[in-house]
């Protein structure tokens, strides 16, 4: 629109545009001179048209400064450092066990070899640290784990044991250049496009096929990548190596022996970072510190799961056989835990031979059963049970045969019956109750299975608890603070006092054993004999109950073995059914022999 100016002819300020000609005229009809209305729409450009180009600046952008601590290790290098810390802890554990149990010097050599085999048999073995560190410094892509290490083929047993395996580390280093990032992004884009085209090419036939063909493992892969360490990388694997070393040297140990020395902090396992050198702890991340610091000792079932897996893989991969358990001392301990006699020990030994109780860490290490028919199994159920639980379950089966433990008394009718050499049931039950009370009284104040208040402790228990705190909470001697007011007024003794006395260390063995009378012979016809009306309780019946006497015996056995009562009852039921099958096979052979002789 024309500016508001006066017409040079008439002086009018009112202007309007003619629609036909496009000229600007005033209200009197005078045409405004030197004005032209042009359109800016261009349909064709000439050969000499000028175009404006945006020129990019040649200045490089500043790289983003990383705020990460350069002392902390990440990725596979952090995982390699994690196993280095575990190896140092293992060496401390070997030295502690050698001093506590007076083991031979060959124990350290066996532990070293088993640890090397354990690292090679992991689902995700640690990669070589120098090579990965070189890739981190040069900014190259990390080598694939498939090219670095060969993963052993999984077995069905390992798949059953593997609840969740170790995933890859999600905190990888981000020190690559911009060109490598663009190449990796391009390759990821191509792989995603190929995956989408492959999914589109596969047309499901129905809705169920469409649901099944949906690629869901990506979500689980993300979850596994977030996890830094798996079950077989945990600090409990060092204890499993110690267990296998003891089995290799035929040392009669139980899983509860390791748990007790871990609880008392005599074996380095809980809070081990205070024992590691500072040049190793400075490189640990938050997640690595959490993985190296378990809050509780491992349970016997977890130790058995790790030990049996390692023994099976050693045998299947490298043909290294782990010998059987030194069963005689452990069987005698199980008999004495239930206040048994040497006669009960002999009877349990015969029953264990009849039902083929396994004495190996895994059923694959034991010889296979004789198969008379094609459908016959090569192994029994509960053949991979905890060995000490299997032995104490055999003791319970013998006690049920002799005493019944169901409220109905059993009496022998002949003097030659082995039951005459065993104590009476009331005195035996009373002795087991006293042993339970003695074990409760001798339980240390720092035991994890009992929650005890400081107000309930006497002077001796308080002194023992304070000695335990000195050992568990104070750092190493070389890390103690310098001289100050506290050390001057409250000095610690130069030589620490023993944490456990002999009475607390072995309460059941050192306690005075009560005198029990032998079972008398009963000639009455209406009295049940040992072995008659033998009850078998189904452990799948969650609403069922067991008699009071049997419950006391099972509770005592479960506490001695460090497992749950239901686990002991399940093993007892399996052994009882083996005894029933063995008796049926014996009767079947007798019938066939009588039939053959009559013919």
Buried (B, 14 or more C-beta within 10 A) or exposed (E): EEEEEEBEEEEBEEBEBEEEEEEBBBEEEBEBEEEEEEEEEEEEEEEEEEEEEEEEEEEEEEEEEEEEEEEBBBBBBBBBBBBBBBBBBBBBBBEBBBEEEEBEEEBBEBBBBBBEBBBBBBBBBBBEBEBBBEBBEEEEEBBEBEEBBEEBEEBEBBEEBBEEBBBBBBBBBEBBEEEEEEEEEEEEEEEEEEEEEEEEEEEEEEEEEEEEEEEEEEEEEEEBBEBBBBBBBBBBBBBBBBBBBBBBBEBBBBBBBBBBBBBBBBBBBBBBBBBBEEEEBEBBBEBBEEBBBBEEBBBBBBBBBBBBBBBBBBBBEEEBEBEBBBBEEBBBBBBBBBBBBEBBBBBBBEBBEBBBBBBBBBBBBBEEEEEEEEEEEEBBEBBBBBBBBBBBBBBBBBBBBBBBBBEEBBBBBEEEBBBBBBBBBEBBBBBBEBBBEBBEEBBBBBEEEEEBEEEEBEEEBEEBBEBBEBBBEEEEEEEEEEEEEEEEEEEEEEEEEEBBEEEBBEBBEBBEEEEBEBBEBBEEEEBBBBBEEBEEBEBEEEEEEBBEBBBBBBBBBBBBBBBEBEBBBBBBBBBBBBBEEBEEEEEEEEEEEEEEEEE
